[in-house]
Amino acid sequence: MKAVILAGGLGSRLRPFTAVIPKPLLPIGEKSVLEVQITRLKKHGFDEIFLATNYKSEYIEGFFGDGSRLGVKLAISKEEIPLGTAGPLLLLKDKLKEPFIVMNGDILSLINFSKLYEFALKQESLLTITVKKEITPFAFGNIFFDGDKVTGIQEKPDIVMYILAGIYVMKPEIFEFFPKEPVYFGMDTLIFNMLNNNSLVTKYDLNEYWLDIGRLNDFEKAQEIYREHFNEGK
């Protein structure tokens, strides 16, 4: 089974670390972020993995080679211009002739890739997105009123949102919603295109551990949780 990891980001919010090392190669415990991802994908049967790269691509290629060290078949795809979060897939279109997983290269998660993939295959949609429930405490009380009369108060309510978790399952026919040539093209634009064309998009609830390593404090948190969640290849 095939998977694509989007590993071309500049990692500007993680400077100064990413001034030297591309974000997907930043060390988390004893492994890089990409190593953790590849190891978990392999555990669930995804043994042909494409790394979509840009920034410091040669570092990533030199580190992983053909993937044999990790027991997978690995191929590097390099974009010459920034292509966004969905555009890099166009460079791999001819190699993605079966349903495949796509994930951002800065995510740590204990998601069961097998269950996600099996769920997506049963759907009529060409795209299944994972969503994560995020609860954020609001810092102020919420006042309810009728004219000038106060009718109630909700002290510091929680804000509940379902966020895009950066892990997807796509079927090859999805490329009909992509541009014809490689240009900057975001995953959000792809979803909008499909919805505007009344094409079904399904969602999968990600209930397992999930962390987006986008900022310095996230990177520090990843160091703390590595041994608890990822050291034993859970």
FENCOR-V924443 format. One record per residue. OMEGA is omega in whole degrees, 0 to 359 (999 if undefined). D_CENTER is the distance of its C-alpha to the mean C-alpha in Angstrom with 1 decimal. Layout:
omega = <OMEGA	OMEGA>
d_center = <D_CENTER	D_CENTER>
This chain:
omega = <189	176	176	175	180	188	185	183	180	181	185	180	179	173	15	183	186	173	182	186	176	187	181	179	178	183	173	187	183	183	171	178	181	178	178	181	182	179	181	177	180	179	182	171	179	189	174	190	177	176	179	189	173	184	179	182	183	177	182	180	179	183	187	183	182	177	184	178	180	176	179	172	187	176	181	173	184	176	181	175	179	184	178	186	177	182	181	181	179	179	183	187	184	181	183	184	177	179	185	176	173	177	176	184	181	183	169	181	174	180	176	183	181	180	177	183	180	177	184	181	181	183	177	185	176	183	171	180	174	178	181	178	180	179	182	178	176	190	185	176	180	183	175	183	176	188	178	183	178	182	180	178	175	186	175	182	175	173	182	178	173	187	175	189	174	176	188	166	182	173	188	182	182	184	176	178	179	170	181	180	180	174	179	187	185	178	178	178	177	181	177	180	182	180	180	178	179	176	184	171	181	180	180	182	178	183	181	180	181	178	174	183	185	184	184	181	175	179	177	179	179	178	183	187	185	184	181	189	193	186	182	178	183	999>
d_center = <17.6	15.1	11.5	9.9	7.8	7.5	9.8	12.2	11.8	15.1	14.2	17.3	16.8	17.0	20.3	22.7	20.6	18.6	22.0	22.7	19.6	16.3	13.5	11.9	15.5	16.2	17.9	16.8	20.1	21.4	18.3	15.8	12.1	11.7	14.6	13.3	10.3	12.8	15.4	13.6	12.7	16.4	17.6	16.6	18.1	15.6	17.9	17.3	14.3	13.9	12.6	12.4	14.1	16.3	17.3	19.5	18.5	21.7	20.7	17.7	20.0	22.8	21.0	19.7	22.3	22.2	20.2	23.5	23.4	20.5	21.9	19.6	20.2	18.2	18.4	17.5	17.0	18.0	18.1	21.4	20.4	17.2	15.6	12.8	9.3	11.0	14.3	13.6	13.5	17.1	18.2	17.3	18.7	21.8	20.0	17.8	20.7	19.4	16.5	13.3	9.7	7.0	3.6	3.0	6.2	6.9	5.8	8.8	9.4	12.5	11.3	13.9	12.3	15.9	16.5	13.4	14.5	18.1	17.6	16.0	18.9	21.4	20.3	22.1	19.1	17.4	13.9	12.6	9.8	9.0	10.6	11.5	15.1	15.9	19.6	21.0	24.7	26.6	29.2	32.1	34.2	34.0	37.5	38.7	41.9	44.4	46.1	47.3	47.2	44.5	43.5	40.9	38.4	34.9	34.4	31.0	29.0	25.4	22.9	20.6	17.5	14.7	11.5	8.5	6.0	2.9	4.2	7.4	10.8	13.0	16.7	18.5	20.6	17.7	18.7	21.7	19.7	18.6	21.1	23.7	23.1	20.2	19.9	17.5	15.5	12.6	10.4	12.6	15.7	14.8	14.7	17.8	19.5	19.1	20.3	23.1	24.2	24.3	21.8	20.4	16.8	16.2	14.1	13.4	13.9	11.8	14.9	14.1	13.4	10.1	10.0	8.2	10.4	11.4	15.1	17.9	18.5	15.0	15.7	19.0	17.7	15.5	18.9	20.5	18.4	17.9	21.3	21.1	17.9	17.0	20.3	21.7	18.7	18.5>
